[in-house]
Amino acid sequence: MREAELRVIDCLRDRSYSIGELADAIDKSQSWTSEVVSDLEDDHLVDRPDGVQLATTYEASLLAELLD
């Protein structure tokens, strides 16, 4: 897993973000952040109903706990 993906997961532990807010939080471009989020979404680690949020899957919860 890439460092940026871990940073995204870490940010999403507390709240949901828009792509723009998330890009600012991890200091990356919006397009690059959107690609990372898409990869995480394909892996069922994040959801995008209204903004980007941590998925409710076991894997996402476990990863968030490991980052704690």
All heavy atoms as TSV, in Angstrom:
chain	resi	resn	atom	element	x	y	z
A	1	MET	N	N	0.853	-1.174	0.000
A	1	MET	CA	C	0.000	0.000	0.000
A	1	MET	C	C	0.900	1.239	0.000
A	1	MET	O	O	1.873	1.293	0.740
A	1	MET	CB	C	-0.909	-0.025	1.225
A	1	MET	CG	C	-1.816	1.167	1.306
A	1	MET	SD	S	-3.147	0.963	2.505
A	1	MET	CE	C	-4.345	0.169	1.460
A	2	ARG	N	N	0.538	2.211	-0.815
A	2	ARG	CA	C	1.327	3.437	-0.910
A	2	ARG	C	C	1.143	4.317	0.320
A	2	ARG	O	O	0.102	4.278	0.982
A	2	ARG	CB	C	0.900	4.251	-2.137
A	2	ARG	CG	C	1.153	3.537	-3.447
A	2	ARG	CD	C	0.740	4.375	-4.606
A	2	ARG	NE	N	-0.725	4.343	-4.706
A	2	ARG	CZ	C	-1.405	4.888	-5.704
A	2	ARG	NH1	N	-0.780	5.523	-6.658
A	2	ARG	NH2	N	-2.706	4.814	-5.735
A	3	GLU	N	N	2.174	5.106	0.606
A	3	GLU	CA	C	2.124	6.014	1.751
A	3	GLU	C	C	0.931	6.955	1.655
A	3	GLU	O	O	0.246	7.209	2.646
A	3	GLU	CB	C	3.411	6.821	1.843
A	3	GLU	CG	C	3.410	7.801	2.995
A	3	GLU	CD	C	4.623	8.715	3.017
A	3	GLU	OE1	O	5.580	8.468	2.286
A	3	GLU	OE2	O	4.574	9.685	3.786
A	4	ALA	N	N	0.649	7.463	0.461
A	4	ALA	CA	C	-0.475	8.394	0.287
A	4	ALA	C	C	-1.808	7.723	0.608
A	4	ALA	O	O	-2.705	8.351	1.170
A	4	ALA	CB	C	-0.492	8.949	-1.125
A	5	GLU	N	N	-1.941	6.459	0.270
A	5	GLU	CA	C	-3.178	5.745	0.597
A	5	GLU	C	C	-3.340	5.630	2.106
A	5	GLU	O	O	-4.448	5.811	2.627
A	5	GLU	CB	C	-3.163	4.354	-0.045
A	5	GLU	CG	C	-3.273	4.397	-1.548
A	5	GLU	CD	C	-3.090	3.048	-2.198
A	5	GLU	OE1	O	-2.257	2.255	-1.703
A	5	GLU	OE2	O	-3.777	2.778	-3.198
A	6	LEU	N	N	-2.248	5.380	2.789
A	6	LEU	CA	C	-2.307	5.324	4.252
A	6	LEU	C	C	-2.647	6.686	4.836
A	6	LEU	O	O	-3.402	6.780	5.811
A	6	LEU	CB	C	-0.975	4.823	4.811
A	6	LEU	CG	C	-0.631	3.376	4.494
A	6	LEU	CD1	C	0.783	3.048	4.962
A	6	LEU	CD2	C	-1.640	2.429	5.098
A	7	ARG	N	N	-2.126	7.762	4.242
A	7	ARG	CA	C	-2.439	9.111	4.723
A	7	ARG	C	C	-3.916	9.423	4.515
A	7	ARG	O	O	-4.553	10.051	5.361
A	7	ARG	CB	C	-1.554	10.140	4.025
A	7	ARG	CG	C	-0.096	10.038	4.481
A	7	ARG	CD	C	0.827	10.936	3.727
A	7	ARG	NE	N	0.502	12.336	3.952
A	7	ARG	CZ	C	0.917	13.314	3.158
A	7	ARG	NH1	N	1.666	13.061	2.112
A	7	ARG	NH2	N	0.584	14.560	3.429
A	8	VAL	N	N	-4.473	8.981	3.398
A	8	VAL	CA	C	-5.902	9.190	3.133
A	8	VAL	C	C	-6.733	8.443	4.171
A	8	VAL	O	O	-7.644	9.018	4.770
A	8	VAL	CB	C	-6.275	8.747	1.692
A	8	VAL	CG1	C	-7.784	8.649	1.526
A	8	VAL	CG2	C	-5.679	9.698	0.671
A	9	ILE	N	N	-6.409	7.180	4.401
A	9	ILE	CA	C	-7.138	6.381	5.404
A	9	ILE	C	C	-7.040	7.054	6.766
A	9	ILE	O	O	-8.024	7.163	7.500
A	9	ILE	CB	C	-6.592	4.942	5.472
A	9	ILE	CG1	C	-6.807	4.200	4.157
A	9	ILE	CG2	C	-7.198	4.172	6.647
A	9	ILE	CD1	C	-8.239	3.932	3.798
A	10	ASP	N	N	-5.863	7.531	7.109
A	10	ASP	CA	C	-5.659	8.190	8.401
A	10	ASP	C	C	-6.548	9.426	8.529
A	10	ASP	O	O	-7.174	9.641	9.565
A	10	ASP	CB	C	-4.187	8.555	8.563
A	10	ASP	CG	C	-3.843	9.004	9.965
A	10	ASP	OD1	O	-4.394	8.436	10.923
A	10	ASP	OD2	O	-3.022	9.925	10.103
A	11	CYS	N	N	-6.635	10.226	7.484
A	11	CYS	CA	C	-7.493	11.421	7.514
A	11	CYS	C	C	-8.963	11.052	7.684
A	11	CYS	O	O	-9.700	11.736	8.391
A	11	CYS	CB	C	-7.333	12.222	6.224
A	11	CYS	SG	S	-5.793	13.127	6.074
A	12	LEU	N	N	-9.369	9.984	7.027
A	12	LEU	CA	C	-10.790	9.621	7.008
A	12	LEU	C	C	-11.262	8.942	8.288
A	12	LEU	O	O	-12.459	8.702	8.452
A	12	LEU	CB	C	-11.078	8.722	5.803
A	12	LEU	CG	C	-10.876	9.375	4.440
A	12	LEU	CD1	C	-11.071	8.347	3.345
A	12	LEU	CD2	C	-11.798	10.565	4.257
A	13	ARG	N	N	-10.371	8.674	9.210
A	13	ARG	CA	C	-10.781	8.036	10.468
A	13	ARG	C	C	-11.703	8.941	11.273
A	13	ARG	O	O	-12.553	8.457	12.011
A	13	ARG	CB	C	-9.566	7.682	11.315
A	13	ARG	CG	C	-8.774	6.540	10.744
A	13	ARG	CD	C	-7.642	6.086	11.621
A	13	ARG	NE	N	-6.796	7.204	12.015
A	13	ARG	CZ	C	-6.161	7.256	13.176
A	13	ARG	NH1	N	-6.278	6.285	14.048
A	13	ARG	NH2	N	-5.387	8.280	13.468
A	14	ASP	N	N	-11.536	10.265	11.136
A	14	ASP	CA	C	-12.287	11.206	11.967
A	14	ASP	C	C	-13.531	11.773	11.303
A	14	ASP	O	O	-14.491	12.100	11.984
A	14	ASP	CB	C	-11.382	12.363	12.395
A	14	ASP	CG	C	-10.207	11.876	13.230
A	14	ASP	OD1	O	-10.385	10.937	14.026
A	14	ASP	OD2	O	-9.110	12.436	13.073
A	15	ARG	N	N	-13.489	11.925	9.988
A	15	ARG	CA	C	-14.636	12.532	9.297
A	15	ARG	C	C	-14.527	12.298	7.798
A	15	ARG	O	O	-13.512	11.818	7.310
A	15	ARG	CB	C	-14.706	14.029	9.590
A	15	ARG	CG	C	-13.551	14.836	9.002
A	15	ARG	CD	C	-13.706	16.323	9.323
A	15	ARG	NE	N	-12.736	17.139	8.647
A	15	ARG	CZ	C	-12.942	17.780	7.504
A	15	ARG	NH1	N	-14.097	17.676	6.897
A	15	ARG	NH2	N	-12.005	18.527	6.959
A	16	SER	N	N	-15.556	12.699	7.061
A	16	SER	CA	C	-15.505	12.610	5.606
A	16	SER	C	C	-14.952	13.913	5.031
A	16	SER	O	O	-14.980	14.960	5.697
A	16	SER	CB	C	-16.888	12.302	5.028
A	16	SER	OG	O	-17.771	13.352	5.306
A	17	TYR	N	N	-14.449	13.839	3.847
A	17	TYR	CA	C	-13.845	14.981	3.152
A	17	TYR	C	C	-14.344	15.033	1.719
A	17	TYR	O	O	-14.669	13.993	1.136
A	17	TYR	CB	C	-12.319	14.807	3.057
A	17	TYR	CG	C	-11.541	15.023	4.317
A	17	TYR	CD1	C	-11.469	14.046	5.302
A	17	TYR	CD2	C	-10.831	16.190	4.522
A	17	TYR	CE1	C	-10.721	14.228	6.451
A	17	TYR	CE2	C	-10.080	16.393	5.667
A	17	TYR	CZ	C	-10.028	15.407	6.627
A	17	TYR	OH	O	-9.282	15.601	7.760
A	18	SER	N	N	-14.321	16.216	1.141
A	18	SER	CA	C	-14.453	16.327	-0.312
A	18	SER	C	C	-13.076	16.005	-0.887
A	18	SER	O	O	-12.070	16.007	-0.157
A	18	SER	CB	C	-14.884	17.738	-0.718
A	18	SER	OG	O	-13.825	18.654	-0.486
A	19	ILE	N	N	-13.011	15.749	-2.177
A	19	ILE	CA	C	-11.711	15.475	-2.804
A	19	ILE	C	C	-10.773	16.666	-2.605
A	19	ILE	O	O	-9.598	16.495	-2.291
A	19	ILE	CB	C	-11.876	15.147	-4.303
A	19	ILE	CG1	C	-12.543	13.785	-4.486
A	19	ILE	CG2	C	-10.526	15.157	-5.023
A	19	ILE	CD1	C	-11.703	12.598	-4.065
A	20	GLY	N	N	-11.278	17.872	-2.763
A	20	GLY	CA	C	-10.455	19.070	-2.598
A	20	GLY	C	C	-9.898	19.211	-1.191
A	20	GLY	O	O	-8.721	19.521	-1.003
A	21	GLU	N	N	-10.745	18.976	-0.197
A	21	GLU	CA	C	-10.294	19.048	1.197
A	21	GLU	C	C	-9.257	17.973	1.502
A	21	GLU	O	O	-8.259	18.225	2.177
A	21	GLU	CB	C	-11.478	18.859	2.148
A	21	GLU	CG	C	-12.470	19.984	2.157
A	21	GLU	CD	C	-13.723	19.635	2.941
A	21	GLU	OE1	O	-14.101	18.444	3.026
A	21	GLU	OE2	O	-14.323	20.575	3.491
A	22	LEU	N	N	-9.499	16.787	0.966
A	22	LEU	CA	C	-8.575	15.685	1.183
A	22	LEU	C	C	-7.232	15.963	0.508
A	22	LEU	O	O	-6.177	15.720	1.086
A	22	LEU	CB	C	-9.191	14.392	0.655
A	22	LEU	CG	C	-8.577	13.082	1.070
A	22	LEU	CD1	C	-8.425	12.970	2.580
A	22	LEU	CD2	C	-9.399	11.935	0.542
A	23	ALA	N	N	-7.269	16.508	-0.692
A	23	ALA	CA	C	-6.036	16.864	-1.406
A	23	ALA	C	C	-5.232	17.882	-0.606
A	23	ALA	O	O	-4.007	17.764	-0.482
A	23	ALA	CB	C	-6.370	17.409	-2.791
A	24	ASP	N	N	-5.904	18.857	-0.037
A	24	ASP	CA	C	-5.222	19.850	0.802
A	24	ASP	C	C	-4.630	19.200	2.048
A	24	ASP	O	O	-3.519	19.517	2.455
A	24	ASP	CB	C	-6.179	20.972	1.214
A	24	ASP	CG	C	-6.550	21.895	0.060
A	24	ASP	OD1	O	-5.842	21.887	-0.977
A	24	ASP	OD2	O	-7.551	22.621	0.198
A	25	ALA	N	N	-5.370	18.278	2.646
A	25	ALA	CA	C	-4.929	17.633	3.882
A	25	ALA	C	C	-3.672	16.788	3.674
A	25	ALA	O	O	-2.824	16.704	4.561
A	25	ALA	CB	C	-6.053	16.778	4.466
A	26	ILE	N	N	-3.548	16.171	2.503
A	26	ILE	CA	C	-2.371	15.327	2.242
A	26	ILE	C	C	-1.363	16.031	1.338
A	26	ILE	O	O	-0.359	15.441	0.964
A	26	ILE	CB	C	-2.759	13.952	1.663
A	26	ILE	CG1	C	-3.404	14.065	0.301
A	26	ILE	CG2	C	-3.637	13.184	2.633
A	26	ILE	CD1	C	-3.590	12.743	-0.417
A	27	ASP	N	N	-1.650	17.282	1.001
A	27	ASP	CA	C	-0.740	18.123	0.210
A	27	ASP	C	C	-0.425	17.525	-1.164
A	27	ASP	O	O	0.726	17.432	-1.580
A	27	ASP	CB	C	0.551	18.389	0.989
A	27	ASP	CG	C	1.311	19.584	0.445
A	27	ASP	OD1	O	0.670	20.511	-0.089
A	27	ASP	OD2	O	2.560	19.585	0.554
A	28	LYS	N	N	-1.478	17.107	-1.868
A	28	LYS	CA	C	-1.365	16.559	-3.228
A	28	LYS	C	C	-2.399	17.253	-4.111
A	28	LYS	O	O	-3.308	17.914	-3.628
A	28	LYS	CB	C	-1.627	15.046	-3.236
A	28	LYS	CG	C	-0.656	14.243	-2.410
A	28	LYS	CD	C	0.703	14.186	-3.049
A	28	LYS	CE	C	1.641	13.285	-2.274
A	28	LYS	NZ	N	2.975	13.247	-2.834
A	29	SER	N	N	-2.287	17.063	-5.421
A	29	SER	CA	C	-3.251	17.669	-6.345
A	29	SER	C	C	-4.590	16.930	-6.254
A	29	SER	O	O	-4.650	15.770	-5.843
A	29	SER	CB	C	-2.733	17.614	-7.782
A	29	SER	OG	O	-2.749	16.273	-8.257
A	30	GLN	N	N	-5.643	17.628	-6.685
A	30	GLN	CA	C	-6.972	17.016	-6.651
A	30	GLN	C	C	-7.055	15.822	-7.596
A	30	GLN	O	O	-7.658	14.808	-7.262
A	30	GLN	CB	C	-8.050	18.043	-7.003
A	30	GLN	CG	C	-8.320	19.012	-5.891
A	30	GLN	CD	C	-9.545	19.875	-6.165
A	30	GLN	OE1	O	-10.379	19.555	-6.992
A	30	GLN	NE2	N	-9.646	20.977	-5.454
A	31	SER	N	N	-6.453	15.933	-8.775
A	31	SER	CA	C	-6.530	14.820	-9.736
A	31	SER	C	C	-5.793	13.589	-9.208
A	31	SER	O	O	-6.282	12.466	-9.331
A	31	SER	CB	C	-5.986	15.238	-11.101
A	31	SER	OG	O	-4.635	15.607	-11.020
A	32	TRP	N	N	-4.635	13.800	-8.617
A	32	TRP	CA	C	-3.865	12.692	-8.062
A	32	TRP	C	C	-4.621	12.068	-6.888
A	32	TRP	O	O	-4.709	10.850	-6.772
A	32	TRP	CB	C	-2.486	13.187	-7.631
A	32	TRP	CG	C	-1.526	12.089	-7.321
A	32	TRP	CD1	C	-0.702	11.456	-8.194
A	32	TRP	CD2	C	-1.310	11.487	-6.045
A	32	TRP	NE1	N	0.027	10.501	-7.536
A	32	TRP	CE2	C	-0.328	10.497	-6.207
A	32	TRP	CE3	C	-1.844	11.693	-4.782
A	32	TRP	CZ2	C	0.127	9.719	-5.159
A	32	TRP	CZ3	C	-1.391	10.911	-3.738
A	32	TRP	CH2	C	-0.406	9.939	-3.935
A	33	THR	N	N	-5.178	12.909	-6.034
A	33	THR	CA	C	-5.947	12.427	-4.881
A	33	THR	C	C	-7.169	11.643	-5.344
A	33	THR	O	O	-7.497	10.600	-4.767
A	33	THR	CB	C	-6.367	13.610	-3.988
A	33	THR	OG1	O	-5.193	14.308	-3.563
A	33	THR	CG2	C	-7.155	13.146	-2.778
A	34	SER	N	N	-7.814	12.107	-6.381
A	34	SER	CA	C	-8.976	11.413	-6.921
A	34	SER	C	C	-8.600	10.015	-7.414
A	34	SER	O	O	-9.349	9.051	-7.205
A	34	SER	CB	C	-9.592	12.224	-8.055
A	34	SER	OG	O	-10.759	11.603	-8.524
A	35	GLU	N	N	-7.433	9.878	-8.036
A	35	GLU	CA	C	-6.955	8.564	-8.476
A	35	GLU	C	C	-6.717	7.634	-7.293
A	35	GLU	O	O	-7.098	6.463	-7.329
A	35	GLU	CB	C	-5.656	8.705	-9.274
A	35	GLU	CG	C	-5.851	9.172	-10.689
A	35	GLU	CD	C	-4.543	9.148	-11.460
A	35	GLU	OE1	O	-3.767	8.187	-11.314
A	35	GLU	OE2	O	-4.307	10.099	-12.218
A	36	VAL	N	N	-6.085	8.158	-6.250
A	36	VAL	CA	C	-5.812	7.362	-5.048
A	36	VAL	C	C	-7.130	6.918	-4.418
A	36	VAL	O	O	-7.296	5.756	-4.041
A	36	VAL	CB	C	-4.944	8.146	-4.044
A	36	VAL	CG1	C	-4.869	7.433	-2.708
A	36	VAL	CG2	C	-3.547	8.365	-4.603
A	37	VAL	N	N	-8.077	7.836	-4.318
A	37	VAL	CA	C	-9.379	7.511	-3.730
A	37	VAL	C	C	-10.098	6.459	-4.577
A	37	VAL	O	O	-10.714	5.536	-4.029
A	37	VAL	CB	C	-10.230	8.786	-3.549
A	37	VAL	CG1	C	-11.679	8.448	-3.233
A	37	VAL	CG2	C	-9.630	9.658	-2.458
A	38	SER	N	N	-10.004	6.555	-5.887
A	38	SER	CA	C	-10.627	5.548	-6.759
A	38	SER	C	C	-10.029	4.171	-6.517
A	38	SER	O	O	-10.754	3.168	-6.472
A	38	SER	CB	C	-10.461	5.935	-8.224
A	38	SER	OG	O	-11.252	7.045	-8.536
A	39	ASP	N	N	-8.704	4.119	-6.362
A	39	ASP	CA	C	-8.047	2.840	-6.066
A	39	ASP	C	C	-8.530	2.283	-4.727
A	39	ASP	O	O	-8.798	1.084	-4.609
A	39	ASP	CB	C	-6.526	2.998	-6.033
A	39	ASP	CG	C	-5.930	3.259	-7.404
A	39	ASP	OD1	O	-6.620	3.039	-8.417
A	39	ASP	OD2	O	-4.757	3.702	-7.459
A	40	LEU	N	N	-8.632	3.149	-3.719
A	40	LEU	CA	C	-9.110	2.721	-2.403
A	40	LEU	C	C	-10.576	2.282	-2.460
A	40	LEU	O	O	-10.972	1.345	-1.762
A	40	LEU	CB	C	-8.932	3.834	-1.377
A	40	LEU	CG	C	-7.485	4.145	-0.990
A	40	LEU	CD1	C	-7.425	5.410	-0.142
A	40	LEU	CD2	C	-6.854	2.971	-0.264
A	41	GLU	N	N	-11.340	2.954	-3.298
A	41	GLU	CA	C	-12.745	2.577	-3.463
A	41	GLU	C	C	-12.846	1.193	-4.122
A	41	GLU	O	O	-13.667	0.369	-3.712
A	41	GLU	CB	C	-13.467	3.626	-4.301
A	41	GLU	CG	C	-14.955	3.477	-4.339
A	41	GLU	CD	C	-15.638	4.624	-5.054
A	41	GLU	OE1	O	-15.018	5.288	-5.919
A	41	GLU	OE2	O	-16.813	4.867	-4.747
A	42	ASP	N	N	-11.995	0.937	-5.114
A	42	ASP	CA	C	-11.971	-0.383	-5.763
A	42	ASP	C	C	-11.610	-1.480	-4.773
A	42	ASP	O	O	-12.059	-2.620	-4.914
A	42	ASP	CB	C	-10.963	-0.394	-6.923
A	42	ASP	CG	C	-11.418	0.445	-8.105
A	42	ASP	OD1	O	-12.615	0.803	-8.184
A	42	ASP	OD2	O	-10.554	0.752	-8.953
A	43	ASP	N	N	-10.791	-1.131	-3.777
A	43	ASP	CA	C	-10.376	-2.089	-2.750
A	43	ASP	C	C	-11.354	-2.146	-1.573
A	43	ASP	O	O	-11.083	-2.810	-0.567
A	43	ASP	CB	C	-8.988	-1.734	-2.219
A	43	ASP	CG	C	-7.900	-1.920	-3.261
A	43	ASP	OD1	O	-8.106	-2.707	-4.209
A	43	ASP	OD2	O	-6.837	-1.288	-3.127
A	44	HIS	N	N	-12.489	-1.439	-1.691
A	44	HIS	CA	C	-13.535	-1.410	-0.664
A	44	HIS	C	C	-13.056	-0.844	0.669
A	44	HIS	O	O	-13.495	-1.283	1.736
A	44	HIS	CB	C	-14.142	-2.800	-0.456
A	44	HIS	CG	C	-14.593	-3.426	-1.724
A	44	HIS	ND1	N	-15.723	-3.018	-2.378
A	44	HIS	CD2	C	-14.042	-4.407	-2.483
A	44	HIS	CE1	C	-15.868	-3.723	-3.490
A	44	HIS	NE2	N	-14.855	-4.578	-3.579
A	45	LEU	N	N	-12.146	0.144	0.605
A	45	LEU	CA	C	-11.645	0.786	1.817
A	45	LEU	C	C	-12.267	2.150	2.045
A	45	LEU	O	O	-12.257	2.649	3.171
A	45	LEU	CB	C	-10.115	0.897	1.756
A	45	LEU	CG	C	-9.379	-0.445	1.713
A	45	LEU	CD1	C	-7.896	-0.228	1.491
A	45	LEU	CD2	C	-9.628	-1.230	2.989
A	46	VAL	N	N	-12.788	2.780	0.997
A	46	VAL	CA	C	-13.495	4.054	1.134
A	46	VAL	C	C	-14.786	4.011	0.327
A	46	VAL	O	O	-14.926	3.220	-0.607
A	46	VAL	CB	C	-12.642	5.282	0.691
A	46	VAL	CG1	C	-11.366	5.389	1.488
A	46	VAL	CG2	C	-12.356	5.251	-0.787
A	47	ASP	N	N	-15.724	4.861	0.711
A	47	ASP	CA	C	-16.987	5.048	-0.006
A	47	ASP	C	C	-17.106	6.516	-0.377
A	47	ASP	O	O	-16.517	7.375	0.280
A	47	ASP	CB	C	-18.186	4.663	0.869
A	47	ASP	CG	C	-18.254	3.172	1.124
A	47	ASP	OD1	O	-17.910	2.390	0.214
A	47	ASP	OD2	O	-18.663	2.789	2.234
A	48	ARG	N	N	-17.908	6.794	-1.403
A	48	ARG	CA	C	-18.129	8.183	-1.814
A	48	ARG	C	C	-19.610	8.498	-1.975
A	48	ARG	O	O	-20.045	8.924	-3.031
A	48	ARG	CB	C	-17.440	8.458	-3.148
A	48	ARG	CG	C	-15.959	8.513	-3.096
A	48	ARG	CD	C	-15.428	9.308	-4.249
A	48	ARG	NE	N	-14.723	8.475	-5.184
A	48	ARG	CZ	C	-13.963	8.943	-6.142
A	48	ARG	NH1	N	-13.837	10.234	-6.331
A	48	ARG	NH2	N	-13.343	8.139	-6.961
A	49	PRO	N	N	-20.416	8.362	-0.934
A	49	PRO	CA	C	-21.831	8.721	-1.085
A	49	PRO	C	C	-22.014	10.239	-1.161
A	49	PRO	O	O	-22.610	10.741	-2.103
A	49	PRO	CB	C	-22.489	8.130	0.151
A	49	PRO	CG	C	-21.404	8.041	1.157
A	49	PRO	CD	C	-20.122	7.858	0.390
A	50	ASP	N	N	-21.506	10.952	-0.191
A	50	ASP	CA	C	-21.499	12.422	-0.152
A	50	ASP	C	C	-20.137	12.826	0.372
A	50	ASP	O	O	-19.968	13.029	1.569
A	50	ASP	CB	C	-22.599	12.967	0.771
A	50	ASP	CG	C	-23.987	12.714	0.212
A	50	ASP	OD1	O	-24.170	12.886	-1.009
A	50	ASP	OD2	O	-24.876	12.337	0.998
A	51	GLY	N	N	-19.177	12.890	-0.494
A	51	GLY	CA	C	-17.803	13.098	-0.062
A	51	GLY	C	C	-17.127	11.752	0.119
A	51	GLY	O	O	-17.721	10.711	-0.111
A	52	VAL	N	N	-15.891	11.781	0.529
A	52	VAL	CA	C	-15.115	10.560	0.706
A	52	VAL	C	C	-15.130	10.200	2.186
A	52	VAL	O	O	-14.864	11.041	3.037
A	52	VAL	CB	C	-13.655	10.760	0.233
A	52	VAL	CG1	C	-12.868	9.469	0.369
A	52	VAL	CG2	C	-13.605	11.278	-1.191
A	53	GLN	N	N	-15.447	8.948	2.486
A	53	GLN	CA	C	-15.457	8.502	3.881
A	53	GLN	C	C	-14.909	7.089	3.951
A	53	GLN	O	O	-14.876	6.371	2.956
A	53	GLN	CB	C	-16.856	8.551	4.463
A	53	GLN	CG	C	-17.844	7.611	3.797
A	53	GLN	CD	C	-19.244	7.819	4.312
A	53	GLN	OE1	O	-19.621	8.921	4.691
A	53	GLN	NE2	N	-20.020	6.759	4.318
A	54	LEU	N	N	-14.478	6.715	5.126
A	54	LEU	CA	C	-13.976	5.373	5.359
A	54	LEU	C	C	-15.118	4.384	5.170
A	54	LEU	O	O	-16.229	4.599	5.656
A	54	LEU	CB	C	-13.424	5.294	6.786
A	54	LEU	CG	C	-12.505	4.132	7.116
A	54	LEU	CD1	C	-11.259	4.155	6.239
A	54	LEU	CD2	C	-12.111	4.183	8.572
A	55	ALA	N	N	-14.851	3.310	4.465
A	55	ALA	CA	C	-15.875	2.285	4.240
A	55	ALA	C	C	-16.180	1.566	5.546
A	55	ALA	O	O	-15.385	1.601	6.490
A	55	ALA	CB	C	-15.394	1.285	3.189
A	56	THR	N	N	-17.305	0.914	5.597
A	56	THR	CA	C	-17.710	0.192	6.802
A	56	THR	C	C	-17.288	-1.279	6.736
A	56	THR	O	O	-17.856	-2.112	7.439
A	56	THR	CB	C	-19.232	0.298	7.019
A	56	THR	OG1	O	-19.899	-0.196	5.861
A	56	THR	CG2	C	-19.638	1.733	7.302
A	57	THR	N	N	-16.307	-1.583	5.918
A	57	THR	CA	C	-15.832	-2.959	5.791
A	57	THR	C	C	-14.880	-3.303	6.933
A	57	THR	O	O	-14.284	-2.425	7.555
A	57	THR	CB	C	-15.103	-3.169	4.457
A	57	THR	OG1	O	-13.953	-2.308	4.422
A	57	THR	CG2	C	-16.007	-2.893	3.270
A	58	TYR	N	N	-14.744	-4.587	7.183
A	58	TYR	CA	C	-13.811	-5.061	8.213
A	58	TYR	C	C	-12.387	-4.609	7.893
A	58	TYR	O	O	-11.648	-4.170	8.771
A	58	TYR	CB	C	-13.891	-6.585	8.320
A	58	TYR	CG	C	-12.831	-7.160	9.230
A	58	TYR	CD1	C	-12.953	-7.046	10.617
A	58	TYR	CD2	C	-11.717	-7.798	8.706
A	58	TYR	CE1	C	-11.978	-7.559	11.455
A	58	TYR	CE2	C	-10.740	-8.318	9.543
A	58	TYR	CZ	C	-10.873	-8.193	10.910
A	58	TYR	OH	O	-9.900	-8.705	11.737
A	59	GLU	N	N	-12.003	-4.708	6.616
A	59	GLU	CA	C	-10.650	-4.348	6.204
A	59	GLU	C	C	-10.355	-2.880	6.474
A	59	GLU	O	O	-9.277	-2.531	6.952
A	59	GLU	CB	C	-10.440	-4.655	4.714
A	59	GLU	CG	C	-10.468	-6.130	4.378
A	59	GLU	CD	C	-11.876	-6.668	4.145
A	59	GLU	OE1	O	-12.857	-5.914	4.306
A	59	GLU	OE2	O	-11.986	-7.862	3.821
A	60	ALA	N	N	-11.297	-2.009	6.159
A	60	ALA	CA	C	-11.113	-0.571	6.382
A	60	ALA	C	C	-11.001	-0.267	7.868
A	60	ALA	O	O	-10.148	0.514	8.287
A	60	ALA	CB	C	-12.264	0.214	5.756
A	61	SER	N	N	-11.844	-0.905	8.668
A	61	SER	CA	C	-11.802	-0.696	10.120
A	61	SER	C	C	-10.480	-1.178	10.707
A	61	SER	O	O	-9.877	-0.508	11.550
A	61	SER	CB	C	-12.950	-1.429	10.799
A	61	SER	OG	O	-14.182	-0.936	10.355
A	62	LEU	N	N	-10.029	-2.337	10.265
A	62	LEU	CA	C	-8.780	-2.888	10.756
A	62	LEU	C	C	-7.588	-1.987	10.386
A	62	LEU	O	O	-6.734	-1.701	11.226
A	62	LEU	CB	C	-8.581	-4.297	10.192
A	62	LEU	CG	C	-7.323	-5.032	10.632
A	62	LEU	CD1	C	-7.328	-5.241	12.141
A	62	LEU	CD2	C	-7.234	-6.380	9.905
A	63	LEU	N	N	-7.563	-1.539	9.162
A	63	LEU	CA	C	-6.484	-0.660	8.718
A	63	LEU	C	C	-6.475	0.644	9.508
A	63	LEU	O	O	-5.416	1.123	9.931
A	63	LEU	CB	C	-6.617	-0.388	7.225
A	63	LEU	CG	C	-5.483	0.350	6.546
A	63	LEU	CD1	C	-4.150	-0.334	6.795
A	63	LEU	CD2	C	-5.748	0.451	5.060
A	64	ALA	N	N	-7.640	1.216	9.739
A	64	ALA	CA	C	-7.732	2.452	10.530
A	64	ALA	C	C	-7.236	2.222	11.948
A	64	ALA	O	O	-6.549	3.075	12.507
A	64	ALA	CB	C	-9.168	2.964	10.528
A	65	GLU	N	N	-7.566	1.078	12.524
A	65	GLU	CA	C	-7.097	0.753	13.878
A	65	GLU	C	C	-5.583	0.599	13.916
A	65	GLU	O	O	-4.922	1.029	14.862
A	65	GLU	CB	C	-7.746	-0.532	14.383
A	65	GLU	CG	C	-9.113	-0.328	14.951
A	65	GLU	CD	C	-9.636	-1.605	15.611
A	65	GLU	OE1	O	-8.861	-2.276	16.317
A	65	GLU	OE2	O	-10.818	-1.896	15.388
A	66	LEU	N	N	-5.017	-0.012	12.894
A	66	LEU	CA	C	-3.568	-0.199	12.830
A	66	LEU	C	C	-2.830	1.129	12.724
A	66	LEU	O	O	-1.705	1.244	13.184
A	66	LEU	CB	C	-3.198	-1.096	11.656
A	66	LEU	CG	C	-3.576	-2.565	11.813
A	66	LEU	CD1	C	-3.305	-3.318	10.508
A	66	LEU	CD2	C	-2.820	-3.203	12.958
A	67	LEU	N	N	-3.474	2.115	12.135
A	67	LEU	CA	C	-2.854	3.445	12.003
A	67	LEU	C	C	-2.932	4.242	13.293
A	67	LEU	O	O	-2.292	5.265	13.436
A	67	LEU	CB	C	-3.514	4.220	10.868
A	67	LEU	CG	C	-3.219	3.695	9.468
A	67	LEU	CD1	C	-4.077	4.435	8.450
A	67	LEU	CD2	C	-1.753	3.818	9.129
A	68	ASP	N	N	-3.723	3.785	14.221
A	68	ASP	CA	C	-3.927	4.491	15.485
A	68	ASP	C	C	-2.761	4.401	16.399
A	68	ASP	O	O	-1.891	3.756	16.505
A	68	ASP	CB	C	-5.165	3.934	16.184
A	68	ASP	CG	C	-5.753	4.936	17.144
A	68	ASP	OD1	O	-5.353	6.100	17.133
A	68	ASP	OD2	O	-6.632	4.508	17.907
